[in-house]
C-alpha cells in the first residue's frame, strides 16, 4: 500500500483552524457521478458547501470521503463527497485557505469504514448560501495549490 495523501489531513487542519478562529469553513467540490449533493445547488459542475459545525450534522472528515447532513432550502439532505473531488477549503469571511488538484475517483479499498446512514436530528443552519446577494457573500478565496 502506498503513502496516504496529505489532502484529507490538510482539509481537517484547515477546518479546525477556521473553527478555532471563528470563521466558517467552506469547501468547493467538483461534482460528478460519485458525489452525492443537492443538484439544485450545483453551478458550473461545482458546489460550495458550508462545512461548519453549526451548518452540519454528523460531519465526518474522513481520508476517503467527507460526509454529513445539512439543510438546503429547509430540506435535510445527506451529502457524500470523495476527498479527491474537493478543490478548495477556505474561510468564508476572509477567503484564506488552500486549493487542491481534483483527483479522479478511485473506489475505496474493501473493508474501508464509512459512517452509517442512520437518521439523526436535523442541523439548524443551511449548508449552502442563499442566492440573495447582499453582504453575506463569501470572500474570494486566496488559495495555494497543493499537489
N, C-alpha and C positions, 0 to 999 in steps of 0.2 A: 504494500500500500504506500502511495506517495505522500509527500508532505501535504498537510491540510492548507487551504487557502487562508490568507490573513484577513480576507474581506469580512467574514462574519464577526471576527473579533474587533475589527475597526468599527463596524456598524454598532456593535454593543457598546464599545468605548465612547463613541460619539453620542449615542443615545443617552448614556449615563452623564456625559459632560453637559449636554443640553439640559437634562433634568436637574442636575446639581446647580446650574446657573440660572434656573427659572425660565429657560427657553422651551419652545415647543419643537420637538424633533419631527421633521418631515422626511419621508423617503420618496424618491421618484423611481418608478418601476416601468420597465419596458414590458408591455402586455403582449402575451402570446397564448397559445392553447394550454400552456402549463400554469398560467396564473389564474387564480380564482378571485376576481374583483368585480364590483358592480359595473357592468359595461356602460351604463348611462353616464358614468363619471370619467370614462376614458377619453382623452383628447390626443389626436395625432399618434395613436399607438402607445401612449403613456398615461400613467395615472400618478398623481401626487397624493400621498396618504399621510395623515397626521397619526404618528405612532406614539404620541404622548400618553402618559399613564391615565390622564383624565378622559381621553378620547377612545381608549381601547379597553377591552375586557379579555382576560385570558391571553395576554400578549406573550408569545414565545419567540425570542430572537435566537433561533437555532442555527447550527452550522450549515444546514441544507435549505431550510425554509424559515420564513417569517410568517407566523400565523396569529390571528386574533379575531375578535368580534368587534364590530363597530356599527354605529348608526349612520346611515346615509339617507338624507331626506326623511328622517323619522323611522326608517325601517332597519332592523338589525340584520346585518349581513356577516357571513363568515368570509374572512379574507385569508388567502393562502398563496404565498409568493415565493418562488425559488430565490435564494440569496443571489444566484447568478444573474437574475433579471433586475436587480437593484442597480440603478445608475448613479444614485447620489443619496446622501443623508446630510441634512443641514438644519440649522436653527431658523425657524420661520421669521423670527424677529430681526435677525442680523444677516442672514444669508451665509454665515460662517459654517463650513462643513467640508465634505470631501466627495469627490466624484470617482466613479469606478467604471472600468470597461464592463459592458454587459457580456456575460459568458453564455455560450449555448447551453441549453438544458441538458443535464445528464441525470438519468434516474438514480435515486439513492441506492446504495448497496443493500442487498437483502438483510433484513433484521434491523434496519435503521429505525430508531424510535421517533415517532411523531406524536404530538399532543392528541388526546382523544377528542371526539366530536360530540361531547355531552352538552346538553343545554345548560346555560347559566344565565344569571341576571344580566340585563342589558346595560351597556355602557351609557353614561349620561350625556356625552358630547358627540357631536357629529365628527366623523373622521375626515371628511373632505370639506374644504371651504365652500360656502355657498357662493354662487356666481352673482353677488350683489354689488361688486365693485367696492368702492369706499376705501377707508384707511386700513382695513384689515388684510389687505393683500400681502402675501408673503414677499419678503425682500428677495431680490435676485440672488441666487446662491453664488458665493465666492468659493469655487471648488478647485481642489487639486486632484488631478487624475492619478490613480494608483493602479499599476499594472501587476 
